[in-house]
Amino acid sequence: MSKVKAFTSNEIERWALRRLDDNCVVVTDGFRSFSSICHVVDLHHSINTAGIYEDPDNKFFHWVNTMIGNVKRSIHGTYHSVSSEHLPRYLAEFNFRFNNRFNMGSMIEILIKQAIKTEPLPQYKLKRAEEWG
C-alpha cells in the first residue's frame, strides 16, 4: 500500500510505473483513471461494477473492499487524528501488522531484528520519510 497524490490517470500511471512489474496482470473496477495502467502492464482487465454489490453471489472485489475497510478502521481506531503528511507511515504500520498477523507472539522479535538490520536514519530524513523513500 502506498499513498498517491491524487486519483487521476497521470498519478495512477506514475504510481504503476514505480510499483508494478510490466508482466503482471491487473484487475480493476471501471473507474476511468485506472485506464492509464494499460500503458504500464501487459494485461489490464477492467470490471464494470455498476450494481455489482446488489448481487449476493458476487465475489468480485469482496476482499479488496474488506481490506480497505480494515485499513481505515485500524488507522482511525489507533490515532486521534490522521494527517495526510504521515499517511505512508500509518500504511506501513498496518502492512507490518497485517503481514505478521499469524505471528503475533513474535512481532516484537521481528521488529527488533528489522531494527538491527536497518541502517541509521538521520532525524531530518525520518521527518521527510514520505519524500525520501
N, C-alpha and C positions, 0 to 999 in steps of 0.2 A: 504494500500500500504506500502511496505517496501522494503528496499534495500537488494539485495543479493550480496555476494562477487563475484560470478561467475555464469554463466549459465550452470552449469554441473549437472549431475544426483545426485552426492553426496550433492551438495549445495542445490539443489531444495528439496531433501528428508529431509535435515536438517531443511530447512525453513518450509516445510509442517508439520514436527513433532511438531514444536513450534506454528504454526499458524492455522492449520486445525484440526477440530474435526474428529475423526475416523469414525463417522456416516455420514459425509457429502458426497455429490455427486460432483465430479469434472469433468468438461468437458474441454478438451484442444485441441489444434491443434496437428498435427502429429509430433511435434518436439521431437526428440528421448530422450532428457534429462527429459521430463515430465513422462516418463515411470516409474521412481522411485517413483512417487506419489502413485502407486498402492500398495506399501508396507505400506502406512500410512492410506489410506482411504478404506472404504468398496467398493465403486464403482467409478471407473475412466473410463471415456469414451473418447477416442481419435478420432478426426475427421480429416481425410486427407484433407488438404486444397489446394492441387495441382489444379490449375485452378479455384478455388472457387470464386475468385474475378472477373472473367470474366463473370460470370452469373449475370445479373442484378436482377434476382428474389431471389438471395441467401441472407439470413438474418443472417447466421452464423457469429458470431464474429463482426458484424457491429458495435454494441455499444461498444464493448471492444476496437476495433481499434479507434473509435471516442474518447473514454475516454483517451486512451494513447496519441493520438494527442493533446487533450486539455491539458493534464498534461504537455507535452513537450512545447507547445506553451505558457502556463501560466508561467512556470518556466523561459524559455528563454526570455519572454517578460517582466518579472519583475526584473530579476537580470542581472547585467552587465557581470558577469562571474559566472559560475556554477562549484562548487567544489564537487568532489565525496565525500569528507570528510563530507560535510554538506547536502548531498542529503536527508537523513532522515528528516531533518528539512524542506527542501523545500516540500517534500511529505506530511509532517504533516500539513504544512500551506495550501497546496492545499486541503487536506482532510477536514480541518476545513471550508474553503470557500465553497467547494462542498456540504458538509453536511448541511450548513446553507444558501444555495443559495436562498431558498424561504423565508428566514427571514432576508433579507439584512438590514432592519431597526433596527433589534435587535441584530446584530452581536456584536456591542460594548458591549451591556449589557451582552450577553452570555459570551464574553471574560472576562469581569470583574468578573462575577460570578465564572467562572472556575479559575481565578487567586486567588480569595478569598478562594476557596475550596482546592487549591493546596498547599502542604507543601513547605516551602522554600527549594531551591536547591542551594547548595554551588557552587561558580563560577567554581571550578575545575571539578565538576561533570557536570555542564552545558556545559563546553567546550568539555567534553567527552560524551555527551548525547547519541551518537550513540553506544558507547561501554557499557555505564552504563545501558541504558534502553533496 
